[in-house]
Amino acid sequence: MTLLDLFPSLRAAMAPRLDPALWPVTTNHDDHGRIRVGGVALDDIADQYGTPTYVLDEDDVRHRCHAYRTAFPDAEIAYAAKALMIRAVAGWVTSEGLSLDACSEGELALAQAAGIDPRRIILHGNAKTATLLRTAVDVGVGRIVVDSHTEIRLLASLAQGRQKVLIRATPGIAIHGHPALATGVDDQKFGFPIAEGHLDSAVRLVLEQSNLELVGLHCHLGSQITDSRFFAAAIDRMIGQMDQIRRDHGVLVSNLDLGGGHAVPYRPGDPELDPAALARVVEAALDDACARNRFPRPTVTLEPGRAIVARAGVTLYRVVSIKTVRDGRTFVAVDGGMSDNPRVALYGARYDVAVANRHPAGAHTPMTVVGRHCEAGDVLAHDVPLPCDLHPGDVLAVPCTGAYHHSLASTYNCIGRPPVVAVRGGTARELIRRETTADLLTRDVGL
């Protein structure tokens, strides 16, 4: 008999420390060394709902919303629904005072089903169809961000009254070398470049439409931005363009939407963008740019998505097998993979992993966690420290998986998408059920 058997409470003290920057705010260990989120042991969730399963901490989502509202008391915070759009999350964020940023008929439908006031919705997208624009107009969406001349004309033909619009501008600010993460540069699909008169031509076209009301400009610099100074540069250029519109057209636009892209950490030591620090930079940049241009201070909108829900999410897997190959690398195969987390294959994303169902008493060694799909690139985490006594049946937990996991999930290899389970106050409840083989067969109407 060991000390841990005599004094089970020691297990919680001896359990490996979980980085609070990565895990939900309610995360702790119970007396058996099991990881708990929202007062619920993660392996109990795995037993009840199976694996893989997305776990979502409601208190963490509300905590992030409150942090933004506190940091930006005079700004509009619009949750970027693409990060994770389900009815419960839409309800949580809007009850915390946030607006909503949507970009499809499905997201609009979910927002309606959640009872969201359509006037608090901003519609995005670079290829809005007539169906999407007609739906947005019929629903009564508050603002539509226009992205092309074709879209401006199409919206004007569909709008029944004075539809408020923002024009998406490209400020020419590069933040990343990865093309999938850089949206503030001219050479990409979004927006109208400020350079060479592209933005001005869009402004002129909007102002020519009697049923469109130009209320502001929008920009989005990219994803996983860690340096607030990029936003200061964007503010300087965007206020300059808003002043140019006033001088050239006699129109005062009053809304500056700075988009999102605020970085969160995925591994210990990763940098992040703190809302309070960002607020200080935004305030100073607005003061400076508005004073230099003698321009009235606009209403600012920010669109965090990942920064609201990423750290609220934990994905659970069961270990299926463990093998060590010739060069000494150990592969841990689990019952999920790139169908529930494609970000590793798409972007080279890196994650932390922890054993959730017990206190791992032994030494740790680097292991690579891989999925069940028939792809060599089906990797969930490269070279993460896991216990040498890891065995099949153990439950692994991957933190910071609330954003772009459920929303990017697929049915590759005809494997159904995982459920989403919310936790709060010691209770777990299913928000999205597991997709079954029967669901897949229902959609297959070919025979």
MOZI-V966490 format. One record per pair of residues at least 6 apart in sequence whose C-alpha atoms are under 7 Angstrom apart, sorted by the first residue. I is the first residue (numbers start at 1). GAP is how many residues later the second one is. Records with the same first field share a line. If there is no record, write none. Layout:
BEGIN
I = GAP / GAP
END
This chain:
BEGIN
4 = 6 / 7
8 = 23 / 24
9 = 22
11 = 20 / 21 / 22 / 348
12 = 17 / 18 / 19 / 20 / 21
15 = 18 / 344
19 = 249
21 = 244
22 = 243 / 244 / 289 / 377 / 378
23 = 288 / 376 / 377
24 = 13 / 33 / 36 / 287 / 288
25 = 35
26 = 11 / 12
27 = 9 / 10 / 11
28 = 7 / 8 / 9
29 = 6 / 7
30 = 6
32 = 326 / 327
33 = 325 / 326
34 = 7 / 322 / 323 / 324 / 325
35 = 6 / 7 / 321 / 322
36 = 6
37 = 20 / 386
38 = 19 / 385 / 386 / 387 / 388
39 = 385 / 386 / 387
40 = 383 / 386 / 387 / 388
42 = 314
43 = 313 / 314 / 352
46 = 270
51 = 265 / 266 / 267 / 284
52 = 263 / 264 / 265 / 283 / 284 / 366
53 = 262 / 263 / 365 / 366 / 367
54 = 259 / 260 / 261 / 262 / 364 / 365 / 366 / 367
55 = 258 / 259 / 260 / 365 / 366 / 367
56 = 256 / 257 / 258 / 346 / 364 / 365 / 366 / 367
57 = 255 / 256 / 365 / 366 / 367
58 = 364 / 365 / 366
59 = 365
60 = 252
61 = 247 / 248 / 251
62 = 30 / 31 / 34
64 = 244
65 = 28 / 31 / 243
66 = 30
68 = 207
71 = 204 / 205 / 208
72 = 207
75 = 224 / 225 / 226
76 = 224 / 225 / 226
77 = 21 / 22 / 224 / 225 / 226
78 = 20 / 21 / 22 / 23 / 223 / 224 / 225 / 226
79 = 19 / 20 / 21 / 22 / 224 / 225 / 226
80 = 20 / 21 / 22 / 223 / 224 / 225
81 = 19 / 20 / 21 / 224
82 = 20 / 325
83 = 222 / 223 / 320 / 321 / 324
84 = 319 / 320 / 322 / 323
85 = 22
86 = 24
87 = 23 / 24 / 26 / 27
90 = 21 / 24
91 = 23
99 = 21 / 22
100 = 20 / 21 / 22
101 = 20 / 21 / 22 / 23
102 = 6 / 19 / 20 / 21 / 22
103 = 20 / 21 / 22
104 = 28
105 = 27
118 = 21 / 22 / 23 / 24
119 = 21 / 22 / 23
120 = 22
121 = 20 / 21 / 22
122 = 19 / 20 / 21 / 22
123 = 20 / 21 / 22
124 = 20 / 21
126 = 21 / 64
133 = 22
134 = 24
137 = 22
142 = 22
143 = 21 / 22 / 23
144 = 20 / 21 / 22
145 = 20 / 21 / 22 / 23
146 = 6 / 19 / 20 / 21 / 22
147 = 20 / 21 / 43 / 44 / 45
149 = 53
152 = 54
156 = 53 / 55 / 56
159 = 52
161 = 50
162 = 49 / 50 / 51
163 = 48 / 49 / 50
164 = 48 / 49 / 50 / 51
165 = 47 / 48 / 49 / 50
166 = 48 / 49 / 50 / 51 / 52
167 = 49 / 50 / 51
168 = 23 / 24 / 49 / 50 / 51
169 = 22 / 23 / 24 / 25 / 30 / 48 / 49 / 50
170 = 14 / 15 / 16 / 21 / 22 / 23 / 24 / 49
171 = 13 / 14 / 22 / 23 / 63 / 66
172 = 12 / 13 / 14
173 = 11 / 12 / 48
174 = 8 / 10 / 11
175 = 7
176 = 6
181 = 41 / 42
182 = 39 / 40 / 41
183 = 7 / 37 / 38 / 39
184 = 36 / 37 / 38
186 = 7
192 = 6 / 7
193 = 6
206 = 6 / 8
207 = 7
214 = 39
215 = 38 / 39 / 40
216 = 37 / 38 / 39 / 40
217 = 38 / 39 / 40
218 = 38 / 39 / 40 / 41
219 = 38 / 39 / 40
220 = 38 / 39 / 40
222 = 39
223 = 38 / 39 / 40
224 = 37 / 38 / 39 / 40
225 = 36 / 37 / 38
226 = 36 / 37 / 45 / 46 / 47
228 = 50 / 53
231 = 51
232 = 49 / 50 / 53
235 = 50 / 51
236 = 49 / 53
239 = 50 / 51
240 = 53
242 = 11
243 = 50 / 52
245 = 6
246 = 6
254 = 44 / 45
255 = 43 / 44 / 45
256 = 42 / 43 / 44 / 45
257 = 43 / 44 / 45
258 = 43 / 44
259 = 43 / 44
260 = 42 / 43 / 44
261 = 43
262 = 11 / 42 / 45
263 = 9 / 10 / 44
264 = 8 / 9 / 43
265 = 6 / 7
266 = 84 / 85 / 86 / 134
267 = 83 / 84 / 85
290 = 6 / 7
306 = 97
309 = 93 / 94
310 = 90 / 91 / 92 / 93
311 = 88 / 89 / 90 / 91
312 = 88 / 90
313 = 86 / 87 / 88 / 89
314 = 83 / 84 / 85 / 86 / 87 / 88
315 = 82 / 83 / 84 / 86
316 = 79 / 80 / 81 / 82
317 = 17 / 18 / 19 / 78 / 79 / 80
318 = 16 / 17 / 75 / 76 / 77 / 78
319 = 13 / 14 / 15 / 16 / 72 / 73 / 74 / 75 / 76
320 = 13 / 14 / 15 / 72 / 73
321 = 11 / 12 / 71
322 = 9 / 10 / 11
323 = 7 / 8 / 9
324 = 6 / 7
329 = 38
330 = 37 / 38
331 = 36 / 37 / 38 / 39
332 = 35 / 36 / 37 / 38
333 = 36 / 37 / 38 / 39
334 = 36 / 37 / 38
335 = 36 / 37
336 = 35 / 36
337 = 33 / 34 / 35 / 36 / 41 / 42 / 43
338 = 33 / 40
339 = 70 / 71 / 72 / 73
340 = 65 / 66 / 69 / 70 / 77
341 = 64 / 68
343 = 6
344 = 6 / 35 / 36
345 = 32 / 33
350 = 31
351 = 30 / 47
352 = 29 / 32 / 46 / 47
353 = 31 / 43 / 44 / 45 / 46
354 = 42 / 43 / 44
355 = 40 / 41 / 42
356 = 39 / 40 / 41
357 = 37 / 38
360 = 27
362 = 25 / 26 / 27
363 = 24 / 25
364 = 21 / 22 / 23 / 24
365 = 20 / 21 / 22 / 23
366 = 17 / 18 / 19 / 20
367 = 16 / 17 / 18 / 19
368 = 13 / 14 / 15 / 16
369 = 10 / 11 / 12 / 13
370 = 8 / 9 / 10
371 = 7 / 8 / 9
373 = 40
409 = 8
410 = 7
411 = 6
416 = 18 / 19 / 20 / 21
417 = 17 / 18
418 = 16 / 17
419 = 13 / 14 / 15
420 = 10 / 11 / 12 / 13
421 = 7 / 8 / 9 / 10 / 11
422 = 6 / 7 / 8 / 9
423 = 6
END
